[in-house]
Amino acid sequence: MPTLILASASPRRRALLNQIGVDYEVAVADIDETGLAAKSPLTHVRRLAREKAQAVHTRLRPAVPVLGADTVVVLEGDILGKPRDRAHGLAMLRRLSGKSHQVLSAVCLALADNRVLEAVSVSRVRFRPLREREIIAYWETGEPCDKAGAYAIQGRGAIFVEHLEGSFSGVMGLPLYETAELLRQAGIEVL
C-alpha cells in the first residue's frame, strides 16, 4: 500500500516526491479550475490545493493521505496561469522580463479522519531583461506551453532567473520543505 496518494498528473510533482523517497500512487483530481478565481492569489492557490486533495479523498476514501497542490505565478497582483496559446505565452514572458514576481505554491493533505493540513510556500523570482528573440526561441522549445507563468525554472527557463528567494521546489510546483512537514504531522516520516 502506498504512503500517499498524489492528486496530480504533474510529472514535476512526481519527480519531487521521488526525490524525497515517498511511496505514492497517482489519482488525478477532476477539478474545473476556470471560474475559481478568488479575491487574492493566496486564497486562490490554497483553495485549489484543498479542492484537489478533497476531490480525490471524497472519490476514493483511502486509508492514506491525499496530497493536493497548486502553484501560481503572481506579477503586479495578477495571476499568470498556464498560457492559452502562443500569443498569450509570449505576452507573459514579456511581462516577466526584467521584473520580480511571486510564486505561491500551496500543499494540502486530506487525511483519512477528514482532517486537512495545509501549507503555502511564497518565493520571489527576478527575471533578467529578456531579448525578444530569446522569448520567441524559448516559446518554440515547447517548454513553457503548460507551465504557470510560461516558464520552467527546472528547465531552459532557468537562464532567465537572475535571483531566487525562497523555495526552488516550490517554484517547480511542490515545495518539499512544506510537504515533508505536513507528512510528518500526519505521521509519515520522509527519508
Secondary structure, DSSP 8 states (H G I E B T S, - for coil): --SEEE----HHHHHHHHHTT--EEE-------TT---SSHHHHHHHHHHHHHHHHHHHH--SS-EEEEEEEEEETTEEE-S-SSHHHHHHHHHHHTT-EEEEEEEEEEE-TTS-EEEEEEEEEEEE----HHHHHHHHHTSGGGGSGGG--TTTGGGGGEEEEES-HHHHHT--HHHHHHHHHHTT----
